[in-house]
């Protein structure tokens, strides 16, 4: 069966999506002529702080300690502006290198294809079996079922308030002849859901929704790479524990193993502790196996040995049962605007 990522990549080549990765941004920053033109264009068009709606988020990868305060200065020089913009873009590139993003234009076509396809009934019967409740109306069942569908089936995130207010609710209200408060049966659900879904598709055709989709699979390969390079592993572990508090004998408490694992996570291709529930369960099981939470104090070498053992156990768990996660976020601006935000106009590049 084809993965969601493969399907979305195919949509990209078909014109419905645009893959954003680090290469385009790196090329832009490294091309001094083009980047300088971009800086001149943006500097004169708007203040630095309007380049990003939420500066702390955009600058989260920033390596420049002055980035944040420059954003909030009312007066900045062009050289400061260029430095900050470069810093932000390189930070974005670092994030996209790790987690590429597909920008999708959800316009109702894929939803119609799904609703009229051979797999529609089986998929919706499965969803209905998960959400069926005699205490709730048909209206509630339809809304929850829409939330169970994904961008692959042509539905933008219905948890987004704009999508709910401008796409889902108008589609429901347009069913004047339907009694969405009547008792729910599987047959009624399949019939009414199809009508609402086709109405949703029509609304999407009139108001396409832009969605940023990212997907990542944690299969232990990043941990394996780190463990296979003893020099890099020791360097990473030493750097992670150098600031940890030690007792007068230079020993460390095992209670800091979780903190250290979180520090090592990026080098091992793992998400931050607490970011993914399934991953936290794996880590919890591994910590129990090695008695990592008994708060005993150990020598530095033993601490490193324990952490290496933890990483190895996590690797084995993920190799046997990879964890896949995905996210979808609605982009609340026109596609043309978002796709050309970092590009000067043709007349300016020619100048």
N, C-alpha and C positions, 0 to 999 in steps of 0.2 A: 504493500500500500504506500502511495506517495505521501511524503511528509507535508505538513503545512508549509514549511520553508520552501520545499521544492515547488509546490503549487504557486506560492507567492512569487518565487523567482521567475516562473513561467509567465505569470501575469505581468511582471516587469518587462519581459521581452515583448509581450503583446501590447504594451502601451498603457496598462492600467497601474503600473507601479514604477517607482524609481528607487534603486538601491543606493543608500548613502553609506560610504565607507571612508576610511582614513585617507585613501590615495588622492581623492580630489582635493581635499582640504590641504594636504601636505604639498601638492603641486602648486596650489594657489599661493601659499605662504612662501614657498621656496623660489617662486618666479618673481624676482624683485620688481621687474617692470610692471607686471600685471597687478601685483600686490600694492605697489605704490600708487597706481592708478585707482585701485579700489579705495585705499586710504584717503586719497584726495577727494574722491567722490563722496564717500560717507562722511568725512569730516565736515565738509561744507553743507551737507544736506541735513544733518541732524546732530544733536549732542550725543556724546559718548554713551550716556546712561540709557538712551532710548534704543540702543542696539539690542538690548535684552530686557525682557519684561521682568525677569527675576534675577538680578545680577549674582546673588550668592549661589544659585543653582548653576548658572552658566559658568561661573568661575570656580566651581568645585574642584576642577582639575588644575587650577592655576598654579604655576610655579613662581609667579611674581608676587612677593608679599605686599606690593603697593597697588595691586590690581583693584581691590575693593574700594579703597579710599579715592582712587582716581575716578572711579565711576561716579562718585557722589560729589566730586568737585565741580563747581559751576564753570570754572575756567581751566581748560587743559590745552597744552601745546600739541601741535600735530605729531611731534616725535613721541610724546607720552601716549597719545591716542593710538599711534601705530604700534607701540610696544604692547599696550594693553590688548588691542585687537589680535595681534599675533599670538599673545599668550593664551587668550581665550580660544582661538581657533586650534592651536596646538593641543590644548586640553580637550577640546571636542574630538580632535583626531585620535587622541589616545583612547578616549572612551569608545569611539566608533570602530577602532581597530579590534577592540575586545568584543564589542557587541554591535555588529552592523545593524542598520535600521532600514526597513523597506517602507517607503512612503506610498500608500495606496489611495486611489481615488474610488470610493465606494459610490457607484452611480445606479444601483438597482439591477444591473445586467446579471451579475453573479447570483443574486437572490432569485430572480426569475428562473434562471437556469436550474437552481437547486429545487425550487418549488415544482417545476415541471419535469424534473428528472426522475429516473427510476428509483433512486434511493430515498426520495422524500418521505414516503409513508413509513418505511422501516425506521428511519432516523427520528421522526416525530413520535412514533409509537414508543420508542425507547425513552425519549424525553418525557412523554406524558406519564410513563410508568414511574419515573423518578419524582415527578412533582404532583401527581394526582392527590387531591385532598377534597373530601366531601364538604369541608367547612369553607371552601373558597369558591368564588364565582368563576365563570368562564373567562371573564375579563382579566382576573388575576392570573389565571393559568396561562393565558396568551402572553401577557407581559413577562411572566417568568420564563416561558418557553423561548421568547425572543432573546432574553438574556443568556440562554444556554447555547444559542447559535454563535458562530464566530465570523471573523472576516473572511474565512475561506468559503463560507456559505453566503457571503455578501451582506452581513449585518455588522454595522459599526457598533462600538460599545454602547449598549443601552443604559449603562450606569452613568454615562455623561448626561448632564442636565440639559444641554442644548439638544442632543439627539432625542432625548425623551420628550422634550417640549415641542420640538419642531418636526420630528419625523414620526415617532411612535404614537403619541397622543392624537395628532391629527388623523393618522391612519385609523385609529380606533373610533374616533368621533365620526368618521365618514361612513361607518357601517350603520346607517340610520335604520335599516330594515332588520337588523340583527338584535336579538335580545341577549346581550352578553352577561346578563345576570341569571340566565336560566341554568338548571342543573347541568352538571358536566358529565359527559360520557365520552368515551374514546372516539366514537364516530362523530359526535358533535364537535369535539375539539379539533379533529383533523380537518373537518369541513370549514369551520369558522377560522381556524388559524391560517389556512391557505388563502382565504379571502383577505384577511388582514395583512398577511405577508405580501400579497400582490399590491395592496394599497401602499404599504411601506416602500415597495420597489418603485412605485410611481412617484412618491414623495422624494425618494433619493434621486430619481431621474431629474426632478425639478431643482433639487438642492443637494448636489453631491457632497459627501462628507470625506474629508481628508484624514486618514488615519496613519499614524506612525507605528509600525509593528516591529518588534524585536523578539528574537528567539534565541535561546541558548540551551545547550545540553552539557551537563556535567557528567562525564564518563570516566573520570580519573586520569585522563591522559596528561593533564597539566601537572598533577601530583607526580605521576610517573616520570615525567621529564625532569622535575626538580630532584627527585630521589636518585635518578641515574647519574647526576652530576654532583659528586661528593664535594668538590670545591665550592660550587655555587650553593649547595645545601648548607654547608658549614658557615659560609659567609652570610647567608640569609638568616640562619638561626642565631648566629652571634650578634648580628645587627638588631634582631628582634628582642633579645634579652638584655642588651647592654644597659638599658635604662630601668630595668626591673629592680625593685628593692631587694636587697640581700641582707641576711643576718651577719653578725660579726665574724662568722666563719665562712662567709661567701656563699652560703647556701640559699636556695630559692624555694618558696612555697609552691606546691603543686596547684594551689588555687589560681596561679597565674598562667596555667597552661592554656585556658580558654582565651585569655587576652592575647597571649603570644600566637596562638593559632590564628586569631583574627588578623594579627599583623602580618603573618606569613601568607595568609590566604591569597592575595593578589599574585604572588610569585608561584603559587601552586595551582592557579587557575580555578580557585574556589570563590564563592560569594562570601560577603561578610556574614559573620555569625548573627543570626536573627533575621536575615533578609529573606530566606526561603524556608518554609516550615518543614518540607520534606528533608532538606539538607540538615536542619537542626536535629531532626530525629536520628539521622545517621550518625551525626557527631555525638549525640547523647548516648547512643548504643555503644559507640567506640570508647567513650570515656568510662562507661561502666565496665567494659571488658578489661581495661588496663588500670582500674581503680584510680582514675585521675582526679577524682574529687574528694580524696580523703584528707586533703590539706596538710599532708606531711611535707617536711623540708628535705630537699635533696641537693646533692652537689650539682654544679653546673653541667658537667658531662652527663650525669644521669638525667638531668632535666632535658637536655638535648636528645638523649637516647629515647626518652619517653615521647617527646614530640615527634621524633622520626617514626616511632612505632605507631603513634596515632595517625600520622599522615599515611603510612603504609596500609593501615586498616581501612581508612577512609577510601583509599585508592581501590582496594579489593572490593569493598562494598559497592562503589560506583561502577566498577567494571562489570560486576554481576547484575546490577540494577541501576542503569543511568537515570539521572533526573533531568527532565526537560521542563523548562519554564518559558513562558512567553508573556508579552505585555502589549496592549494596544491603547494608544492615547490619541484622542481627537485633536487635530491641529486646527485651532480656531482662527484661521486666516485663509485668504484665497490661495489656491495652489500656485497660481502664477507668481504671486507675491513671495511665497515661501521659497519657491524654487529658484528665484533670482535675487534673493536677499543679499547674497554675498557677491553678486556679479555686477560690475559696472556696465553701463549701456554700450552697444556696439560703437556709437559715435565717440564715446569717451575712450575706449580701448584703441580706436583708430587715431585718436589725437596724439 
